[in-house]
Amino acid sequence: MEKGKILMLPMTLGDSSIDSVIPKEVQEIIKGLKFFIVENIKTTRRYLKKIDRSIDIDELTFFELNKHTDKTIIGEYLNPTLEGNDVGMISEAGCPGIADPGSEIASIAHFKGIKVQPLVGPSSILMALISSGMNGQEFSFNGYLPFDKSERNKKLNDLDRLAQRNFSQLFMETPFRNNSLLEEVLKQCSGNLKLCIAADISLATEFIATKTISDWKKNIPNLKKRPVMFVLGK
């Protein structure tokens, strides 16, 4: 029997229209799946109902994969593919496999000889970068910066040096700590560098602006409880 595939499925970045960010072809593929590996079951159920209210959630099988999951059982989530079933991997937001546990599933699948297929959808990383006006050829995504203040400031100094060499540096923070991170960025980073603040990407409240560090200090936005991607560069 031919093995099924692991499909890396996109999720909206927030409460946006499904049709505005998820291609119709991808929606049709999602509607045909019976097995899902998800970061959050409740969020995924709502997402599937937004795609098609006629989807019978009770007929679907969900495997939850997050920081609380027992790592020794993750490999079992791929068992449906051995019976010819495709399995969808869905992150909490955006595309799976970047800054979330989806990469673990992809890694195991490759090891087991199971095809991994990415499907098109919104990526806050790429959308922030392409709208920032900064170098899109040489860049790094640094994920979440260290929580410890001294370690975080050391990391910001490292990012500053790379940005001065025109290597764009992307990073993020949990929404309720955005303001404190922004405060540290404006304090630690060189005034001549540019900072793009990309908040609520693809949502009706989207805010994307690039200014120098010096200019941001004159008018600091309130980013509390908003998903934000930061891009530092020249």
C-alpha positions as CSV (number, residue, x, y, z in Angstrom):
1,M,0.0,0.0,0.0
2,E,1.3,3.5,-0.9
3,K,2.0,5.6,2.1
4,G,0.0,8.8,2.8
5,K,1.7,12.2,3.0
6,I,2.2,14.8,5.8
7,L,0.7,18.0,4.5
8,M,2.0,21.2,6.1
9,L,-1.1,23.2,6.2
10,P,-1.4,27.0,6.6
11,M,-3.5,28.7,9.3
12,T,-4.8,32.2,9.3
13,L,-2.7,34.7,11.3
14,G,-5.8,35.9,13.2
15,D,-9.4,36.6,12.7
16,S,-9.2,37.3,9.0
17,S,-11.3,36.2,6.1
18,I,-10.4,32.6,5.0
19,D,-10.7,33.4,1.3
20,S,-8.4,36.4,1.6
21,V,-5.4,34.3,2.8
22,I,-6.0,30.6,2.2
23,P,-6.2,29.5,-1.5
24,K,-9.4,27.7,-2.6
25,E,-7.3,24.7,-3.7
26,V,-5.8,24.4,-0.2
27,Q,-9.2,24.7,1.4
28,E,-10.5,21.8,-0.7
29,I,-7.5,19.7,0.3
30,I,-8.1,20.5,4.0
31,K,-11.8,19.6,3.7
32,G,-10.9,16.1,2.4
33,L,-8.6,15.2,5.3
34,K,-9.6,13.0,8.3
35,F,-6.4,13.1,10.4
36,F,-4.8,16.2,11.8
37,I,-1.7,16.9,14.0
38,V,-2.4,20.3,15.6
39,E,-0.9,22.6,18.1
40,N,-4.3,23.5,19.6
41,I,-7.4,21.4,19.0
42,K,-9.9,24.1,19.9
43,T,-8.3,26.6,17.6
44,T,-8.2,24.1,14.7
45,R,-11.8,23.1,15.1
46,R,-12.9,26.8,14.8
47,Y,-10.6,27.1,11.8
48,L,-12.1,24.1,10.0
49,K,-15.6,25.4,10.7
50,K,-14.7,28.7,9.1
51,I,-13.5,26.9,6.0
52,D,-16.7,24.9,5.7
53,R,-19.5,24.8,8.3
54,S,-20.6,21.4,7.0
55,I,-17.4,19.7,8.2
56,D,-18.3,17.0,10.7
57,I,-15.7,17.6,13.5
58,D,-16.7,14.4,15.3
59,E,-15.6,12.3,12.3
60,L,-12.0,13.7,12.4
61,T,-9.1,12.5,14.5
62,F,-6.8,15.1,16.1
63,F,-3.4,14.5,17.6
64,E,-2.2,17.4,19.8
65,L,1.4,18.5,19.5
66,N,2.7,21.3,21.7
67,K,5.1,21.8,24.6
68,H,3.0,19.5,26.9
69,T,3.1,16.5,24.5
70,D,5.0,13.4,25.5
71,K,7.8,13.4,22.9
72,T,8.0,9.6,23.0
73,I,4.6,9.2,21.3
74,I,5.0,11.8,18.5
75,G,6.1,9.1,16.0
76,E,2.7,7.4,16.5
77,Y,0.9,10.4,15.0
78,L,2.2,9.4,11.6
79,N,0.7,5.9,11.8
80,P,-2.4,6.8,9.6
81,T,0.0,7.5,6.7
82,L,1.1,3.9,6.8
83,E,-2.5,3.0,5.9
84,G,-2.5,5.3,3.0
85,N,-4.1,8.4,4.7
86,D,-2.8,11.9,4.3
87,V,-2.3,13.7,7.6
88,G,-2.5,17.5,8.0
89,M,-0.1,19.4,10.3
90,I,-1.6,22.7,11.5
91,S,0.1,25.3,13.7
92,E,-1.5,27.8,16.0
93,A,-1.0,30.5,13.3
94,G,0.6,30.8,9.9
95,C,2.7,28.1,8.4
96,P,3.8,25.1,10.5
97,G,7.4,24.1,11.0
98,I,8.8,27.5,11.9
99,A,8.9,28.5,15.6
100,D,6.6,25.6,16.4
101,P,6.6,21.8,16.9
102,G,5.6,21.1,13.3
103,S,9.3,20.7,12.4
104,E,9.5,17.6,14.6
105,I,6.8,15.9,12.6
106,A,8.5,16.8,9.3
107,S,11.8,15.4,10.6
108,I,10.3,12.1,11.7
109,A,8.4,11.8,8.5
110,H,11.5,12.2,6.4
111,F,13.3,9.6,8.6
112,K,10.4,7.2,8.0
113,G,10.3,7.8,4.2
114,I,7.0,9.6,4.4
115,K,6.5,12.5,1.9
116,V,6.2,16.0,3.4
117,Q,4.3,18.4,1.3
118,P,4.0,22.2,2.1
119,L,0.9,24.1,1.0
120,V,0.7,27.8,0.3
121,G,-0.6,30.2,3.0
122,P,0.3,33.2,5.1
123,S,3.8,33.5,6.7
124,S,4.2,36.4,9.1
125,I,8.0,36.1,8.6
126,L,8.0,36.5,4.9
127,M,5.2,39.0,4.8
128,A,7.0,41.2,7.3
129,L,10.3,41.0,5.5
130,I,8.9,41.8,2.0
131,S,7.0,44.8,3.3
132,S,9.9,46.1,5.5
133,G,12.0,47.6,2.6
134,M,15.1,45.9,4.1
135,N,17.5,43.3,2.6
136,G,15.5,40.3,1.5
137,Q,18.5,38.4,0.2
138,E,20.5,38.1,3.4
139,F,18.4,37.7,6.5
140,S,17.9,35.6,9.7
141,F,14.8,34.7,11.6
142,N,15.8,34.6,15.3
143,G,12.4,33.6,16.8
144,Y,11.8,34.6,20.4
145,L,14.7,36.4,22.1
146,P,15.9,35.3,25.5
147,F,13.6,36.0,28.5
148,D,16.5,37.0,30.8
149,K,17.1,40.7,30.4
150,S,20.9,40.5,30.4
151,E,20.8,37.6,27.8
152,R,18.2,39.5,25.8
153,N,20.3,42.6,25.7
154,K,23.4,40.6,24.7
155,K,21.4,39.1,21.8
156,L,20.2,42.5,20.7
157,N,23.8,43.7,20.6
158,D,24.6,40.8,18.4
159,L,21.6,41.5,16.1
160,D,22.7,45.2,16.0
161,R,26.1,44.2,14.7
162,L,24.6,41.9,12.0
163,A,22.1,44.6,11.0
164,Q,24.9,47.1,10.6
165,R,26.4,44.7,8.0
166,N,23.0,44.8,6.1
167,F,21.9,41.3,7.3
168,S,18.2,41.8,8.1
169,Q,17.3,40.4,11.5
170,L,13.7,39.2,12.2
171,F,12.5,38.4,15.7
172,M,9.3,38.2,17.7
173,E,7.8,38.2,21.2
174,T,4.6,37.0,22.9
175,P,1.9,39.7,22.4
176,F,1.7,40.7,26.1
177,R,5.5,41.4,26.2
178,N,5.8,43.3,23.0
179,N,6.0,46.7,24.6
180,S,8.8,45.8,27.0
181,L,10.7,44.2,24.1
182,L,10.3,47.3,22.0
183,E,11.5,49.4,24.8
184,E,14.7,47.3,25.0
185,V,15.2,47.4,21.3
186,L,15.0,51.2,21.2
187,K,17.3,51.4,24.2
188,Q,20.0,48.9,23.0
189,C,20.1,49.3,19.2
190,S,21.9,52.0,17.2
191,G,19.8,55.0,16.2
192,N,20.8,54.8,12.6
193,L,19.4,51.3,12.1
194,K,15.9,50.8,10.7
195,L,13.2,48.9,12.6
196,C,10.1,47.5,10.9
197,I,7.2,46.9,13.2
198,A,4.7,44.6,11.4
199,A,1.6,44.1,13.6
200,D,-1.6,42.2,12.9
201,I,-0.4,41.1,9.5
202,S,-3.2,40.3,7.1
203,L,-5.9,41.5,9.6
204,A,-8.2,44.5,9.3
205,T,-6.1,46.2,11.9
206,E,-2.8,45.6,10.1
207,F,0.0,48.1,10.9
208,I,3.3,47.9,9.1
209,A,5.9,50.7,9.3
210,T,9.6,51.1,9.0
211,K,11.5,53.9,10.6
212,T,15.0,54.5,12.1
213,I,15.4,53.6,15.8
214,S,15.8,57.4,16.5
215,D,12.5,58.1,14.8
216,W,10.6,55.4,16.6
217,K,11.7,56.9,19.9
218,K,9.8,60.1,19.1
219,N,6.5,58.2,18.8
220,I,6.4,54.7,20.3
221,P,3.3,52.6,19.3
222,N,1.3,50.5,21.8
223,L,1.8,46.9,20.7
224,K,0.2,45.2,23.7
225,K,-1.8,42.0,22.8
226,R,-1.0,42.3,19.1
227,P,0.9,39.7,17.1
228,V,4.1,41.5,15.9
229,M,7.1,40.6,13.8
230,F,10.1,42.9,14.2
231,V,12.7,43.4,11.4
232,L,16.0,45.2,12.2
233,G,18.3,46.3,9.4
234,K,19.6,49.1,7.2
